[in-house]
């Protein structure tokens, strides 16, 4: 039987495209893993922005705030 360290070593040798495929495969195997934000979550976030409870920021501004440069 293959152990986790061996799988990780083999994964390191994959191309980016192959790693992305492996990641998609593994995420699909996790029970109840959300594929994306659901409509309820999207509605809640939109309502927060519309009410002024949160202030949206541009992507570049967000990156600057968390100390990352683009």
C-alpha distances in whole Angstrom, upper triangle without the diagonal:
4,6,10,12,10,11,14,15,14,16,19,20,20,24,26,26,22,21,24,23,19,21,23,20,18,22,23,20,21,24,27,27,30,30,34,36,38,42,43,41,43,46,46,46,48,51,50,51,54,55,55,53,50,51,49,49,48,45,46,48,45,43,46,46,42,43,41,43,43
4,7,8,6,7,10,11,11,13,15,16,17,21,22,23,19,18,21,20,16,18,21,18,16,20,21,18,20,23,26,25,28,28,31,34,36,40,41,39,41,44,44,43,46,48,48,49,52,53,53,50,48,49,47,46,45,42,43,45,41,40,43,43,39,40,38,40,39
4,6,5,6,9,10,11,12,15,16,17,21,22,23,20,18,21,20,17,18,21,18,16,19,21,18,19,22,25,24,27,28,30,33,35,39,40,38,40,43,42,42,45,47,46,47,50,51,50,48,46,47,45,44,43,40,41,43,39,37,40,40,36,37,36,38,38
4,5,5,6,9,10,10,12,15,16,19,20,21,18,16,18,18,14,15,18,16,14,17,19,17,17,20,23,21,25,25,27,30,32,36,37,35,36,40,39,38,41,43,42,43,46,48,47,44,42,43,41,40,40,36,37,39,36,34,37,36,33,33,32,34,34
4,5,5,6,9,10,11,13,15,18,19,21,18,16,19,19,16,16,20,19,16,19,22,20,20,23,26,24,27,27,30,32,35,38,39,37,38,42,41,40,43,45,44,45,48,49,48,46,43,44,42,40,40,36,37,39,36,33,36,36,32,32,31,33,33
4,5,5,6,9,10,11,13,17,18,20,17,15,18,18,15,16,20,18,16,20,22,20,21,24,27,25,28,28,30,33,36,39,40,38,40,43,43,42,44,47,46,46,50,51,50,48,45,46,44,42,41,38,39,40,38,35,38,38,35,35,33,35,35
4,5,5,6,9,10,11,14,16,17,14,12,15,15,11,13,16,14,13,16,18,16,18,21,24,22,25,24,27,30,32,36,37,35,36,40,40,38,41,44,43,43,47,48,47,45,43,43,41,40,39,35,36,38,35,33,36,36,33,33,31,33,33
4,5,5,6,9,10,13,14,16,13,11,14,15,11,12,16,15,13,16,18,17,18,22,24,22,24,24,26,29,31,35,36,34,35,39,38,37,39,42,41,41,45,46,45,43,40,41,38,37,36,32,33,35,32,30,33,33,29,30,28,30,29
4,5,5,7,9,13,14,16,14,12,16,16,14,15,18,18,16,19,22,21,22,25,28,25,28,27,29,32,35,38,39,37,38,42,41,40,42,45,44,44,47,49,48,46,43,43,41,39,38,34,35,37,34,32,34,35,31,31,29,31,30
4,5,5,7,11,13,14,11,10,14,14,11,13,17,16,15,18,20,19,21,25,27,25,27,26,28,31,34,38,39,37,38,41,41,40,42,45,44,44,48,49,48,47,44,44,41,40,38,35,35,38,35,33,35,36,33,33,30,32,31
4,5,5,9,10,11,9,7,10,11,8,10,13,13,12,15,17,17,18,22,24,22,24,22,25,28,31,34,36,33,34,38,38,36,39,41,41,41,44,46,45,43,40,40,37,36,35,31,32,34,31,29,32,33,29,30,27,28,28
4,6,8,9,12,10,8,12,13,11,12,16,16,15,18,20,20,21,25,27,24,26,25,26,29,32,36,37,35,35,39,39,37,39,42,41,41,44,46,45,43,40,40,37,35,34,30,31,33,30,28,30,31,28,28,25,26,26
4,7,9,11,9,9,13,14,12,14,17,17,17,20,22,22,24,27,29,26,28,26,28,31,34,38,39,37,37,41,41,39,42,45,44,43,47,49,47,46,43,42,40,38,36,32,33,35,33,30,33,34,31,30,28,29,28
4,6,8,6,6,9,10,9,11,14,14,15,17,19,20,22,25,27,24,25,23,26,29,32,35,37,35,35,39,39,37,39,42,42,41,44,46,45,44,41,41,38,36,34,30,31,34,32,29,32,33,30,30,27,28,26
4,5,5,6,9,10,10,12,14,15,16,18,20,21,23,27,28,25,26,23,25,28,31,34,36,34,34,37,38,36,38,41,40,40,43,45,44,43,40,39,36,34,32,28,29,32,30,27,30,32,29,29,26,26,24
4,5,5,6,9,10,10,12,14,15,16,18,20,21,25,26,22,23,20,22,25,28,31,33,31,30,34,35,32,34,37,37,36,39,41,40,39,36,35,32,30,28,25,25,28,26,24,27,29,26,26,23,23,21
4,5,5,6,9,10,11,12,14,15,17,19,21,24,25,22,22,19,21,24,27,29,32,30,29,33,34,32,34,37,37,36,39,41,41,40,37,36,33,31,29,25,27,30,28,26,29,31,28,28,25,25,23
4,5,5,6,9,10,10,12,14,15,17,19,22,24,21,22,19,21,25,27,31,33,31,31,35,35,34,35,39,38,38,41,43,43,41,38,38,35,34,32,28,29,32,30,28,31,33,30,30,27,28,26
4,5,5,6,9,10,10,12,14,15,17,20,22,19,20,18,20,23,26,29,31,29,29,33,33,31,33,37,36,36,39,41,40,39,36,36,33,31,30,26,27,30,27,25,29,30,27,27,24,25,24
4,5,5,6,9,10,11,12,14,16,19,20,17,17,15,16,20,23,26,28,26,26,29,30,28,30,33,33,33,36,38,37,36,33,33,30,29,27,24,25,28,25,24,27,28,25,26,23,24,22
4,5,5,6,9,10,11,13,15,18,19,16,17,15,17,21,23,26,28,27,27,30,31,30,32,35,35,35,37,40,39,38,35,35,32,32,30,27,29,31,29,27,31,32,29,30,27,28,26
4,5,5,6,9,10,11,13,16,18,15,17,15,18,21,24,27,29,27,28,31,32,31,33,36,36,36,39,41,40,39,36,36,34,33,32,28,30,32,29,28,31,32,29,30,27,29,27
4,5,5,6,8,10,11,15,16,13,14,12,15,18,21,24,26,24,25,28,29,27,30,32,32,32,35,37,37,35,32,33,30,29,28,25,27,29,26,25,28,29,26,27,25,26,25
4,6,5,6,9,10,13,14,11,12,10,13,16,18,22,24,22,23,26,27,26,28,31,31,31,34,36,36,34,32,32,30,29,28,25,27,30,27,26,29,30,27,29,26,28,26
4,6,5,7,9,12,14,12,14,12,15,19,20,24,26,24,25,29,29,29,31,34,34,34,37,39,39,37,35,36,33,33,32,29,31,33,30,29,33,33,30,32,30,31,29
4,5,5,7,10,12,10,13,12,15,18,20,24,25,24,25,28,29,28,31,33,33,34,36,38,38,36,34,35,32,32,32,29,31,33,29,28,32,32,29,30,29,30,29
4,5,5,9,10,7,9,8,12,15,17,20,22,20,21,25,25,24,27,29,29,30,33,34,35,33,30,31,29,29,29,26,28,30,27,26,30,30,27,29,27,29,28
4,6,8,9,7,9,8,12,15,16,20,21,20,22,25,26,25,28,30,30,31,34,35,36,34,32,33,31,31,31,28,31,33,29,29,33,33,30,32,30,32,30
4,6,9,8,11,11,15,18,19,22,24,23,24,27,28,28,30,33,33,34,36,38,38,36,34,36,34,34,34,31,34,35,32,31,35,35,32,34,32,34,33
4,6,6,9,10,14,16,17,21,21,20,22,25,25,25,28,30,30,32,34,35,36,33,32,33,31,32,32,30,32,33,30,30,33,32,30,32,31,33,32
4,6,9,11,14,16,16,19,20,19,22,24,24,25,28,29,29,31,33,35,35,33,32,34,32,33,33,31,34,35,32,32,35,34,32,34,33,35,35
4,6,9,11,13,12,16,16,16,18,21,21,22,24,26,26,28,30,31,32,30,29,31,29,30,31,29,32,33,29,30,34,32,30,33,32,34,33
4,6,9,11,12,15,16,15,17,20,20,20,23,25,25,26,29,30,30,28,27,28,27,28,28,26,29,30,26,27,30,29,27,29,28,30,30
4,5,7,8,12,13,11,13,16,17,17,19,21,22,23,25,27,27,26,24,26,24,25,25,23,27,27,24,25,28,27,25,28,27,29,28
4,7,9,12,14,13,14,17,18,18,19,22,23,23,26,27,28,27,25,26,24,24,24,22,25,27,24,24,28,27,25,28,26,28,27
4,6,9,11,10,10,14,15,14,16,19,19,20,22,24,24,23,21,22,20,21,21,19,23,24,21,22,25,25,23,26,24,26,25
4,7,8,6,7,10,11,10,12,15,15,16,18,20,21,20,18,19,17,19,20,18,22,23,20,21,25,24,22,26,24,26,25
4,5,5,6,9,10,11,12,14,16,17,18,20,22,20,19,21,19,21,22,21,25,26,23,25,28,27,26,29,28,30,29
4,5,5,6,9,10,10,12,14,15,16,18,20,19,19,20,19,21,22,22,26,26,24,26,29,28,27,31,30,31,30
4,5,5,6,9,10,11,12,14,15,16,18,17,17,19,19,21,23,23,27,26,24,26,29,28,27,31,30,32,31
4,5,5,6,9,10,11,13,14,15,17,15,15,17,16,18,20,20,23,23,20,23,26,24,23,27,27,28,28
4,5,5,6,9,10,11,12,14,16,15,14,15,14,16,18,18,22,21,19,22,25,23,23,27,26,27,26
4,6,5,6,9,10,10,12,14,14,14,16,15,18,20,20,24,24,22,24,27,25,26,29,29,30,29
4,5,5,6,9,10,11,12,11,11,14,14,17,19,20,24,23,20,23,26,24,24,28,28,29,29
4,5,5,6,9,10,11,10,9,11,10,13,16,16,20,19,17,20,22,20,21,24,24,26,25
4,5,5,6,9,10,10,10,11,10,14,15,17,20,19,18,21,23,22,23,26,26,27,26
4,5,5,6,8,9,9,12,12,16,18,20,23,22,20,24,26,24,25,28,28,30,29
4,6,5,6,5,6,9,10,13,16,18,21,19,18,21,23,21,22,25,26,27,27
4,5,5,6,5,6,7,11,13,16,19,17,16,20,21,19,21,24,24,25,25
4,6,8,8,9,10,14,16,19,22,20,19,23,24,23,24,27,28,29,28
4,5,8,10,12,15,18,21,23,21,21,24,25,23,25,28,29,30,30
4,5,6,9,13,16,19,21,18,18,22,22,20,22,25,26,27,28
4,7,10,13,17,19,21,19,17,21,22,19,21,24,25,27,28
4,6,10,13,15,18,15,14,17,18,16,17,21,22,23,24
4,6,10,13,15,12,12,15,16,14,16,19,20,21,21
4,7,9,12,10,9,13,14,13,15,18,18,19,19
4,6,8,6,6,10,11,10,12,15,15,15,15
4,6,5,6,9,10,11,13,14,14,13,13
4,5,5,6,9,10,11,12,11,11,10
4,5,5,6,9,10,11,9,8,7
4,5,5,6,9,10,10,9,10
4,5,5,6,9,9,10,10
4,5,5,6,5,6,7
4,6,5,5,6,8
4,5,7,9,12
4,6,9,11
4,7,10
4,7
4
